Amino acid sequence: MTRLQDIVRASNADIKIGSWRNGKVPKADFPIAKKAYGLGNSFQWCVISFSALGLECRVLVVLNAPKEKYEAILGVLAEGQMRILSSYEFHAGEPGWHCHASCGDVAKIPKGFMRGPWVRRIPRAHRTHTRQDFGIDGQRKAERFAITCYKVETKGSLL
């Protein structure tokens, strides 16, 4: 059984940081939806890909700095679709940074869905959030935050 925690703790290989783009995320880059993952043109995004524990992993990094919106969505590619393991995010209308994390065996997480009964919000809604400042003012900080959050690094590397 492989869980989210195992992937985050594992050493990674084949780390690639894609270029930043605006608007819709093509299914080929992050296959979560039947078509492109719809984002408005005011959103910037990139994909960080890596392998861990023999699994092909991707992190979709989404940023709209003026609106203080950010998401780092970690998924595992399975039969051409993503199993979403975690989404670490900030929305100016909510009380701070929070995570939606999938619980249990990665192989049992349904493909192609962001939310469901297998997902837990941390901290729970209406709870006090430890981090309330946005602090992401550009693409490099957005990448670095996702890399740090999911520990995307080869052990011993300076990535």
DAVENPE-V450469 format. One record per helix or strand. SS is the DSSP state (H for helix, E for strand). FROM is the first residue (numbers start at 1). LEN is the number of residues. If there is no record, write none. Layout:
BEGIN
ss & from & len
SS & FROM & LEN
SS & FROM & LEN
END
This chain:
BEGIN
ss & from & len
H & 4 & 6
E & 13 & 5
E & 21 & 2
E & 25 & 1
E & 37 & 1
E & 44 & 9
E & 55 & 10
H & 65 & 3
E & 69 & 10
E & 81 & 11
E & 98 & 5
H & 106 & 3
E & 119 & 4
H & 139 & 11
END
